[in-house]
Amino acid sequence: MPFQPAHPIPYGRQHITDEDIQVVAETLRSDFLTQGPKVLEFEEKFAAYIGAQHAVAVSNGTAALHLCALALGVQPGQRVITTPITFAASANCVRYCGGEVHFADIDPATALIDLRLVRKLLESHPKGYFHGLIPVDFAGLPVDLEEARKLADEFGLWIIEDACHSPGGFFQDSTGQRQRCGNGQLADLAIFSFHPVKHIATGEGGMITTNRPDLYEKLLLLRSHGITKDPAKMHRHDGGWYMEMQTLGYNYRISDILTALGISQLGRAEAGLARRRQLAARYDQAFAKVAAIRLLATTPGNAYHLYVLQVEDRKGLYDFLRTRQIFAQVHYIPVHTMPYYQQLGWQQGDFPHAEAYYDHCLSIPMFPALTDDEQQYVIDCILEFVA
Ligand SMILES: *Cc1c(COP(=O)(O)O)cnc(C)c1O
């Protein structure tokens, strides 16, 4: 009897244990439902895991991006470069602040922003024309932030690393040192998401990491209405009730309920990452010699948020897998081809590598709870289709 999946197999999903449920239930019985001691504990543990000095937990990854753009002072007239192959939020955060989004095409071998094209773009304008760079560790493959930092220093840019796909990932720098994604050594700020398909799930949730104390202080204020309750930072002292709104902030707080779940999930992050790498190695082996399937280049530091195939008949494969209860997904529809960005002047044809990639890419199931039998079934179905 051939293997039949008991449930539909998605491209990604959360893994919730009884222990996760227990810690959330305990938090519900505590005094803190909104921001309390669990938020602080999650921030400290996450910063230690990533190797950064500061972490600020927020309501989601998009809020993290918005706060980063605000803290860096993005405003109308400023121009920021990102990749067309990312989730729209990587670009949208610039628009929230009235800035202009520019794109550099991807390297077809990795689907990451091509830093050689970023250099060309920077060199074709006067210094000061661009203000920031938002590289994305797409699918979990870390961007070469050492090269990005060189460009940033040369052209006066800040860097927000969108590390939503790469917690625990690393790249090897030119001295042979492992640079963990989001560790604050090269980027000014890095952001993470705890959406259910990401490595660590809290339902909704996000994190910013940084080694810059000035940005850390700004982020804390902006996360909660621009209000401080710290007497040492106030301009006056009316009494014990007094708190001070010093800038226009938001409510982008995350709750103790969700961060309790995050702490519990963080405890399994390394095991989940190891499982993702194991699944990737098995897929690599199954597909490496199949002429009809193209794989993205990889490195040992890949955190494998996604596992991407490129095939000639992508729609055919997507539809076929659905008939077999396998729910693959496409990451991503190029941001510059979205009607909103086309209204801003970007056109189909502007970034041919990103568009060609989009025509053929498919993300197949990649999540720690995927069983060996399920993975073999996925492999068999894909090989059957391309045969
Ligand atoms: C998930 C994701 C985001 C946004 O995170 P949310 O928590 O869903 O707001 C931003 N960038 C990338 C690359 C993502 O994958």
The ligand as a Gaussian input file, in Angstrom:
#p B3LYP/6-31G(d) Opt

LIG

0 1
 C        6.949000      37.242000       7.366000
 C        7.780000      38.300000       6.750000
 C        7.626000      39.658000       7.069000
 C        6.495000      40.226000       7.889000
 O        6.263000      39.610000       9.085000
 P        4.802000      39.663000       9.770000
 O        5.088000      39.159000      11.155000
 O        3.926000      38.729000       8.994000
 O        4.326000      41.051000       9.752000
 C        8.524000      40.562000       6.519000
 N        9.504000      40.163000       5.696000
 C        9.658000      38.878000       5.334000
 C       10.765000      38.505000       4.416000
 C        8.790000      37.904000       5.842000
 O        8.938000      36.635000       5.463000

